[in-house]
Amino acid sequence: DPAPPLQVIRPEPCGVCGSRIRFGKAVIKCRQCQLLLHPKCREQCPIPCAPRPYHHAWPREGVLADFAPPTPPFVPVLVVQCVTEVETRGLTETGLYRVPGAEQQVREWKRRLLQAGGTLPALSSMADIHVVCGVLKDFLRGLKEPLVTFSLHPAFLQAADIPDDTACGTALRHVVSKLPPANRDTLAFLMLHLLRVSRSPDCKMDVLNLSRVFGPTLVGHGSANPTPLAIMEDTPRQCKVRGSLGHGVYPRCCQHPHPPSLPAQVVARLLALPPDFWRGFVGMEQENLVPT
């Protein structure tokens, strides 16, 4: 929601390209999040915008709510920007989210984004889209608590283990609704994004592959320091699920030679829920970022 162009009184960095806006030059400022940018960078502005955090920079670690905007949808702008960049130029890349990005670049970009707070540098300058994917995964892994909170972890596993598709879907919807708002909205945003990735023939990342990648990140274990027994219980085992897991998006894991872990099974079941269920949390204003 940009205001009419203003003039810069003191040099400020552009919130899109990162280069300095010189004194006396025209600048556009968002009424909602106060983002400053060159008029020429307006079309590349991240959508949707999110009001700036009250602090200058985000904490180095925390729970998801520490990074979320104060108004809905409660999706951290870092997540929105990474997903936007991936969907803009990454849906033709083979092995999206499976192929790792350069570790040093992932760490550096994550550091830059966390230090920037609400005004993020443009990810378009990062040529390797796998680095952008790595930043998103590393941000989610670095949270003090996964999107599936420790307190609700057993309920998610129990719901995903229900063999009947209809009953499973009903139970999962109920548990999702109990998540904190930031966790719920961000999970919805990511589910819609991963569905679009799974439907890209060039990515070669079906729901099974994406579930394996994101299961440990989004679901994880039931505590910050799981016991060896808890880790063993979450390792791949023969799946109890019978059927197609809804809409044919997930192979019959009980027929797969390498069954997915319990966290991966949860993600697969979540991806089997109807997209409209997830859209109900993030709002129709993000239709340009999510599958139709």
C-alpha positions in Angstrom: 0.0 0.0 0.0 2.5 2.7 -1.1 2.0 6.4 -0.4 2.7 9.0 -3.0 6.5 9.4 -3.8 8.5 11.3 -1.2 12.0 12.7 -1.3 14.9 11.3 0.7 16.3 13.6 3.4 19.0 11.2 4.5 20.4 8.2 2.6 18.4 5.1 3.2 18.8 1.5 1.8 16.1 0.3 -0.6 14.1 -2.5 1.0 14.0 -4.5 -2.3 17.4 -4.1 -4.0 19.4 -3.1 -1.0 21.3 -0.3 -2.7 21.3 3.2 -1.1 18.6 5.7 -2.1 20.5 9.0 -2.4 19.7 12.3 -0.9 16.9 14.2 -2.7 15.9 11.2 -4.9 12.3 10.0 -5.1 11.3 7.2 -2.7 8.1 5.1 -2.1 7.1 4.3 1.4 4.5 1.6 2.4 1.8 2.9 4.7 1.5 -0.4 6.5 5.1 -1.6 7.0 7.0 1.6 6.4 9.2 -0.1 3.8 11.3 2.3 1.7 12.1 1.5 -1.9 13.1 3.0 -5.3 10.0 3.7 -7.5 11.6 1.3 -10.1 11.7 -1.5 -7.5 7.9 -1.3 -6.7 7.0 -4.3 -8.9 9.6 -6.4 -7.0 8.2 -5.5 -3.6 7.5 -8.6 -1.5 3.8 -9.5 -1.3 2.1 -9.5 1.1 3.9 -6.9 3.2 4.2 -7.3 6.9 4.4 -4.6 9.5 7.9 -4.2 10.9 8.8 -5.9 14.2 9.1 -3.5 17.1 12.8 -4.3 17.4 15.4 -3.3 14.9 16.5 -6.9 14.2 15.0 -10.2 14.9 16.4 -12.4 17.7 19.0 -14.9 16.6 16.7 -17.7 17.9 13.2 -17.9 19.3 9.8 -19.4 18.7 8.0 -18.6 15.5 5.8 -15.9 17.1 8.9 -13.9 17.8 9.4 -13.4 14.1 5.7 -13.0 13.1 4.0 -9.7 12.2 1.5 -8.3 14.7 -1.4 -8.5 12.3 -2.8 -11.5 10.4 -1.8 -13.6 8.5 0.9 -14.3 11.1 3.6 -15.5 8.6 7.1 -14.1 9.1 8.2 -11.9 6.3 11.4 -14.0 5.9 9.2 -17.0 5.1 7.1 -15.0 2.7 10.1 -13.6 0.9 11.8 -17.0 0.5 8.7 -18.7 -0.7 8.0 -15.8 -3.2 11.6 -16.1 -4.6 11.3 -19.9 -4.9 8.0 -19.7 -6.7 9.2 -16.9 -9.0 12.2 -18.7 -10.4 12.6 -22.1 -8.7 9.7 -24.3 -9.9 11.8 -25.5 -12.9 14.7 -26.6 -10.7 15.2 -30.4 -10.2 15.4 -31.5 -6.6 14.0 -28.3 -5.1 14.5 -28.5 -1.3 16.4 -31.8 -1.7 19.5 -30.4 -3.3 21.5 -28.5 -0.7 22.7 -25.0 -1.2 26.3 -23.9 -0.4 26.4 -24.0 3.4 28.4 -20.9 3.9 26.1 -18.9 1.7 23.0 -20.2 3.5 24.5 -19.2 6.8 25.5 -15.7 5.5 22.1 -15.0 4.0 20.2 -16.2 7.1 22.4 -13.9 9.2 21.7 -10.9 6.9 18.0 -11.6 6.9 17.8 -11.9 10.7 19.8 -8.8 11.2 17.6 -6.8 8.8 14.4 -7.5 10.7 11.4 -6.2 8.8 13.3 -4.7 5.9 14.9 -7.6 4.1 17.5 -7.5 1.4 16.4 -8.8 -2.0 17.0 -12.5 -2.5 16.9 -12.0 -6.3 20.6 -11.2 -6.1 21.3 -14.8 -4.9 21.8 -16.7 -8.2 21.5 -20.2 -6.6 17.8 -20.9 -5.7 18.9 -23.8 -3.6 20.6 -21.4 -1.3 17.2 -19.6 -0.8 15.6 -23.0 -0.1 18.4 -23.7 2.4 17.8 -20.4 4.2 14.1 -21.2 4.6 14.9 -24.7 5.9 17.6 -23.5 8.2 15.4 -20.8 9.6 12.7 -23.3 10.4 15.2 -25.8 11.9 16.7 -23.1 14.1 13.5 -22.3 15.9 13.4 -23.2 19.6 10.2 -25.2 18.8 9.0 -26.7 15.5 5.8 -25.5 13.8 4.2 -28.5 15.3 4.6 -27.6 19.0 5.9 -29.9 21.6 2.6 -30.0 23.4 0.7 -30.9 20.3 3.2 -33.3 18.9 1.6 -36.5 20.3 -1.8 -35.4 19.0 -0.5 -34.8 15.5 1.1 -38.2 15.4 -2.1 -39.9 16.7 -4.2 -38.1 14.1 -1.9 -38.9 11.2 -1.9 -42.6 12.3 -5.7 -43.0 11.8 -6.1 -45.4 8.9 -9.5 -44.0 7.6 -8.8 -41.0 5.4 -12.0 -39.1 6.4 -11.4 -39.6 10.2 -7.8 -38.7 9.8 -8.6 -35.5 8.0 -11.1 -34.5 10.6 -8.7 -35.1 13.5 -5.9 -33.2 11.8 -8.1 -30.2 11.1 -9.0 -30.2 14.8 -5.3 -30.4 15.9 -4.2 -27.7 13.4 -6.8 -25.3 14.8 -5.2 -25.7 18.3 -1.8 -24.4 17.1 -0.6 -20.9 18.1 -1.7 -18.4 15.4 1.8 -17.9 14.0 2.4 -21.6 13.8 -1.0 -22.3 12.2 -0.8 -19.6 9.6 2.8 -20.3 8.6 2.1 -24.1 8.4 -0.9 -23.2 6.1 1.3 -21.0 4.0 4.0 -23.7 3.6 1.5 -26.5 2.9 0.1 -24.5 -0.1 3.6 -23.7 -1.3 4.8 -27.4 -1.0 1.7 -28.5 -2.9 2.6 -26.3 -5.8 6.2 -27.6 -5.7 4.9 -31.2 -5.8 2.8 -30.4 -8.9 5.8 -29.1 -10.9 7.0 -31.8 -13.2 10.4 -30.2 -13.5 11.1 -30.2 -9.7 10.6 -34.0 -9.5 9.7 -33.5 -5.8 6.5 -35.4 -5.1 4.7 -35.4 -1.8 6.7 -38.4 -0.6 10.0 -36.6 -1.2 8.8 -33.3 0.3 7.5 -35.1 3.3 10.8 -36.7 4.0 12.6 -33.4 3.7 10.2 -31.3 5.8 9.0 -33.9 8.3 12.0 -33.5 10.7 11.9 -29.7 10.2 8.1 -29.0 10.6 7.2 -31.8 13.0 10.5 -32.9 14.6 10.4 -34.7 18.0 8.2 -34.2 21.0 10.8 -32.3 23.0 13.9 -30.0 22.4 16.2 -32.8 23.7 14.6 -36.1 22.7 15.8 -39.3 24.3 17.4 -42.1 22.2 14.2 -44.0 22.6 12.1 -41.1 21.3 14.3 -40.8 18.3 14.1 -44.5 17.6 10.3 -44.4 17.8 10.2 -41.6 15.2 12.5 -43.4 12.8 11.1 -45.0 9.6 8.7 -47.8 10.3 6.1 -49.7 8.4 3.2 -47.3 7.8 -0.2 -48.3 9.2 -2.0 -46.2 6.7 -4.2 -47.9 4.2 -5.3 -46.1 1.1 -4.1 -43.2 -1.0 -3.9 -40.5 1.8 -6.4 -38.3 0.0 -6.6 -37.1 -3.5 -3.9 -39.5 -4.7 -1.1 -37.1 -3.6 0.8 -39.7 -1.6 1.8 -43.2 -2.6 0.8 -46.1 -0.5 3.7 -45.9 2.0 3.0 -49.4 3.2 4.0 -50.6 -0.3 7.2 -48.5 -0.3 10.5 -50.4 0.3 11.6 -47.5 2.6 8.7 -46.3 4.7 8.8 -42.7 5.8 9.4 -41.6 9.4 6.5 -40.6 11.7 7.2 -36.9 11.2 7.2 -37.4 7.4 3.9 -39.3 7.6 2.4 -36.3 9.5 3.5 -33.9 6.7 2.2 -36.2 4.1 -1.2 -36.4 5.8 -1.2 -32.6 6.2 -0.5 -32.2 2.5 -3.5 -34.4 1.7 -5.9 -31.9 3.3 -7.8 -29.8 0.8 -6.0 -26.6 -0.2 -9.1 -24.6 0.7 -8.7 -25.6 4.3 -5.2 -24.0 4.3 -6.4 -20.9 2.4 -8.8 -20.2 5.1 -5.9 -19.3 7.4 -3.7 -17.2 5.1 -6.4 -15.3 3.3 -7.2 -14.9 -0.4 -4.9 -11.9 -0.7 -2.0 -14.4 -1.1 -3.5 -16.2 -4.1 -0.5 -15.1 -6.2 1.8 -17.1 -3.9 -0.2 -20.3 -3.5 -1.7 -22.9 -5.9 -5.1 -22.5 -7.3 
